[in-house]
Amino acid sequence: MRLGNLYILSAPSGAGKSSLINALLADLPRHEVQLSISHTTRQPRPAEEDGVHYYFTCHTEFESLIEKGHFLEWAEVFGNYYGTSLPMIERSLEQGIDVFLDIDWQGARQIREKVPNVKTIFILPPSREELEQRLIGRGQDSAETISKRMAEAESEMSHYDEFDYVIINDDFNQALSELKAILTAERLKLAPQKIRHQALINQLLAN
């Protein structure tokens, strides 16, 4: 059985990253692809479920897990911890499941240092104007907040060239098709194909 691939998916807010990963997970079986669920010390928001959206834990337990080397990457944001569980990811990869991490470029740098063969994908909007319209269209933020998000997006997008793949999310279906194509291409590379089809290859090359 092949080992799963570890993917990082990053994008500025409003580029459509969450919609793309949700559509991918809806289209593919759970035994093929999963989204990693992070640990956090922040309080659950309405409708958030433990073990579904996050693993909610206290600061003391999180810090104990840090000391034990439990996290592939972790960060403190506005007084709360967020981290990616290494044992959970390893179990899924060993079962041949492709695992996606939804993290920013800084987390991607941390993971790339520890997992050199991680596959990284960056989602870009088709234009600054479209990105701003998507943020406005959410109807959740003030003009001041949107201006701040646009500045954060510019900073985030400046790191696009640190990633293996770049997808422009202009047409959603096309972007989703390109995301699926990356998974297919990675699965068809020589190393995983040799493992998956070793018996067939031996038979084909037998004298």
Helices and strands as residue ranges (DSSP letters): E 6-10, H 17-27, E 33-35, E 39-40, E 55-56, H 59-67, E 71-77, E 80-85, H 86-94, E 98-102, H 105-114, E 119-124, H 128-137, H 143-157, G 160-162, E 165-168, H 172-187, H 190-196, H 198-205
